[in-house]
């Protein structure tokens, strides 16, 4: 047995942690990988070589500069440019989209989004998987699994969409099972995963975007309809006992507000989403663009010069701030990130939103919590792919043994 093989066997348990370090950008060189793993340089080299042999990373022997520390410059580590991908799919109120996502959260290819969502979830998932299968044929990439983001709480372990309020699907639709069937029918018998779209956006942002480094990350976002929230604790999604935690859309922020789908009134879900903004501004939604795009256009192009639109935006900012303040009091996060239209509202008047949160929360008064915009495009798609990548990150050899 070679000395290199012996070192690898000693460090085999480090393959997953090593891959996660490269995946999340925390180990740009072999020297950093050695330090982070707490192993010898030789063992780190064997681990990196094995990940390269699996087709997951690329080891570049050219000098890596000062990051290598004393002695010889360290080898640089990067995601393999033609490495495997995960098939990611997202369904929302205004359509669906498929993409291929590699390690590092890099979107390799996307299929044009569809603007029609059938009331039959099986039909929708067949279509989005067909689009993903087409991308795999076009790119020739190897697929390691598939992840699905849906606008609903997803119950675990069943994988059912409990309350798809903004798509015409039945409550309790078995989305993970249907997704798996669609993959099989398309000749893609890979592991299938499903999750709530905002949960997955938060996971992606924590690993690759605005949430990097946060220990207690709160994400709140409104996409095409409704408001969702997610909490990432020490790198893992907090989904509660059955996958239903952080249904923040049903915090009451306007007791005299409109009736909500949940049976209450004035919930964040209907008081601070794109439709609420368009309605408050007196704009009739049109069919030519998604509600999110129409709200973004109004905020970016009309807000600066139209007092009525500004007043409507301030109303949403105040209600969003009330909801965030309540969450800060309960969860005590060390960072808040906002996505979708909420990111645009933060950009429009950051001081107003931060002032509401500071004024109405205990921790806000003692120093405040950073409130930042999400930074990833298509973060729910990237998060859906993270579900499919997780088994590989946990144990690369076991997960890829049948496909390498």
N, C-alpha and C positions, 0 to 999 in steps of 0.2 A: 504494500500500500504506500502510495506516495506521501511525501510530507505535506503537500498541498491538500490532498484528500483528507489527511488526518486533521489538519487545521479546519477544513470545512466542516467535518463532522463535529468538531468541538464547537463550531460557531453556527451550526445548522439552526439552532433555536433563535439565532439573530437574523435570519433571512427576512422574516416578516417585519420586524422592527426596522431593519435596514432599508427595506423597500418603502416603508411608510415615510422614513426620513427623506428619501430622495423624492418620493411622490409629493410631499408637502413642501419641498424646496428647502428643507432644513439641513441637508447634507450635500452641498455643492462639490465637495472634494472628498477624497478618501481619508484625508487627515481628520476632517470634521466628523466623518462617519466613525472613524476609530474612537475619537473622543466621546461622541454621543453614545456609542454602544458600550464603551468601557472594556474593549478587547484590545489585543495586541494588533500592531500594524499588519502582521502577517495574516492573522485571522480575518481582519477586515478586508484584506486583499482577496482572500479566498471567497469570502461572502460576496463581495462585489463581482468577482469573476463568475460565480454561480448564477447570480441574477442576470449577468450579461449573457450567459449561456442559455438561460431561459427566454431570452429575447425581450427582457423587460427594461434593462438599462444599457447605457453605453459608457464604457470606461475609456477616457481619453488620457493617454500618457503624457501629453504635452503639459508644460508647466502650468500650475493653477495659481501662481502668484502667491501673495502673502498669506492667503488662507491656509496654506500648508504649514505655517509656523516655521520652526527652525529646521535645518537640514535641507534635504532635496525638496524642490517644489512638489506639491501633492498632485496625484492624478485627479482629473476632473470627472465628476459623475453627472450624467444627464439621462433623461428619458430616451429610450431607444426610438429614433425617428420613425421607424416603420414597425413599431411594436404592436401588440394586440390592442383591441378596443373593446369597450362595452357599448351595447346598443341602449340608448336612452330614449325614453318617450315621455311626452307630457300632454295631458289633456286639460283644457280649461274652458271657461264659458264661451269663449269666442273662437275655439278651434283646437287643433292638436298639431304636434310636430314631432319628428324623429331626428335623432342625431347619433353620430358615433363619437365617443369620448375616450381619449387615451389617458394613460397615467399623467399625473400632474394637472388633471382637470382641463386638458386641452381638447377643445372641440375640433375634431378632424374633418367632419362633414356634416351638413344638415340637409334635410329634405324640405322643400317648400311647405309652409304651414297650410293647413286646411281650415277654412272659416266656418265649417258646418259640423256640428256635433250631433250625431244621431241619438235618439232616445234609447237605442239598443247598445249597451256597452260592448257586447261581443263584436258588433259590426265596426265600431270605432277602433277597437284594439286590433282587429284584423287589418284595418286600413293602415294604422300607424306602424304595425309590424311589417306589413308589405313594403312600406316606404323605407323602413330601416333595412330590410333584406336587400332592397335595391341599392342602398348605399354600400352595403357590404360587398355586393357583386362589383360595383363600380370601382371601389378602392382596393379590393383584394385583401382586405385586412382580416386577421383572425379575431373571432369574437369570443370573449370569455364569459359573457353573461348579459342579462338585460334587466334594466330598472325602469319603473314606471312612476311618474308623479301625477297625482290626481287632486282635484280641488275638494277634498273631503278628508275627514278623520278616517284613518285606516286602522281597523281593529286588529290586534295581534292576539294569538298567532294565526288567525284565520285568513287575514288579508282581505277583509271585506270593507267596502266603502260605506260607512254608516250613515253619512248625511251629505250626499252630493247635491247641495242645495242649489247650485247655480248651473247645473247641467240636469237634463231631464232623465236621469237614471234612477232606478228604484233604490230606495234605502236598503242597505245590506247587499248591494251588488258584489259578487265574489270576484273582484277585479284581478287579484293575483292569479286565481285559477284560470280565469278567462285569458289573461295575458299569457300564461303558460301554454294554454291550448293553441292560441294564435301563433306562438313561436314554433310549436310542434308542427302545426299545419304548414308553416312556411319553410319547414326543413331546418329550423334553428333550435334544436333541442338543448337549450342552455338553461342554467338556473334563472328563475324569474323572481323578481322582487318588486314590491310596490310600497309607496309611502305617500304621506301628505306633502303637497307641493311646497308649502312654506317650511316644513321640517327639513325637506331636502335642500331647499335654498340655503337655510341656515347652516347645514352640514357642509355644503360646498363653500360658503363664505368663510367658515371657520378654518377649513383646510387650505383654501387657495385665495381668499379675498380679504374683505374688510374685517373679518373676525379673527384673523390669525393672532395667536398669542393670548386671546382672552380665555380666562378660566371659567367665567360664568357669563356666557354670551346670550343676550336676548335679541331675537330677530322679530320684527313686526313688519308686515308687508300687505299691500293690496295690489293685486294684479288686475284682472279683468272684471271680477266681481267679488265682493266680500273682503274681509280682513282676516288674516291668519297670523299666528305667532308660533315661535319655537324657542326652545332653550337648549343650549349645548353646555354641558357640564364636564369639565376636564376632558374634552375631546369627544364626548359621546352625547348623542341626542337623549334628552330626557323625554320619554314618551308616556310615562305613567305606567300603571299596572296593566293596562289593556291597550296601550297605544293612543290614548285619547287626551293626553295632557296638553295644556296651553291652547285651549279653544278661546283665545283672547277676543275673538270677534264678538263674543256674547257678554262682554263687559258693558254695563249700561253707562253711557256718557251723556245722555240727554233724556231724563225721565219722562219728558213730555213729547218725545220724538215719535217717529212713525213705528207702526208694528213691525216686529222682526219675525223672520221665519221660525225662530225658536219658540215663539209665544210671548216673549217679553216685548218691551218697547225701547226705542232709542239706543239700540246696541251699536257698538263700534262698527259692526259688520255692515250696517246700512246707513251709518252716519258719516263714514270716512272712507268710502270707496269711490271709484271713478263716476259711477252713476249718481252718487250723492253730490259730488262736485258739479257735474253738469246740470243737475236739477236745481241746485242752489243758485247757480249762475244764470238760470233761465234759458239754458240751451237744450233743445230737443235732440236727443241722440240720433245720429244718422246710421244707415246701414253700410256705408262705404268703408268705414274703418272700425277697428275694435273700440270699445268704450275706453280702454286704457289709452290708446293713441289719441282719441278725441280729447280726453281730459288733459293729456300731456301738451297737446298743441295749444289748447286754451290757456294753460298755465304759462307756457313758454312765450307765446306770441301776443296774447291779449292782456294778461295779468299786469304788465308794467304800466299800461296806459288806461285801463278800464277800472274805475273805482268799484263797480259792482262785482266784477270778477275778483278783485282783491278782497273785498269784504267776504265773498263766498269762500275764498281760499283761507282767509283768517278764521272763519267759522270751523272749517275742517281741521286746521292746525290746532285750534283750541281744544276741539273734541279729541283729536289724536293725543294731544298733550295730557289731557285728563286720564285717558286710558293708560298711557305710558307711566304716569305718576303712580297710579294704582299698582301697576306691575312692579315698579321700582320698590314700592313699600313692601310688597309681598316677596319678591324674588331677590332683591339686592344684587342685581347684575353688576359686573365691572365694565360692561360695554353694551350699548344698544346699537343695532344696525337696522336701517330702514330700507325697504325695497319697494319697487313698483312706483305707484303715484306718491307714496309717502316719501320716497327719496326726492321727488320733485318738490314736494311741499317743504321739505327741509331746506333745499337749495333756495327756494323762493324767499323764505324768511326764517333763517336758522335761529336768530336771537329770540324771536317770538316763541317758537316751539320749546327751546331750551328754558326760557323763562317760565313757561307754564309748568313744565316738569319740575323745575327747581322749586317753584312756589308751592306746588301741591304734593311734594314728596319729602319725607323725613331725610332721606339720604341726599336729596337734592339740596336741601338747606345746609347740610354739613359739608358740602364740597362738590356735589354734582357727579353725574355719571356721563362719560363721553357718549355722544349721539352722533353716529356717522352714517353716511350713505353706503349701501351695498355697492360693490365695485365690479362684480362679474356679470357679463352678459349671459342670459339664459341660465341663471344659477340653479333653477329647479331641474333643468336637464342635466347639468353637471352633478347635482346632488343625486339624481336618479342613477347616474352612472356610478357614483360612489357606493351605492348599495351593491351593485354587481361586482365592483372591485374589492369589496371588503373581504370576501373569502380568500382572495389572492394575497391581500395585505396580511391576513392572519397567518397563512401558511402557503407560500408560493409553490413549494414542491408538491404538496398534497393536492392543491387546487388545479395545478397545470399539468400534473403527471399524465393525465389521459389525453392532453392536447398538444404536448410538446413533441 
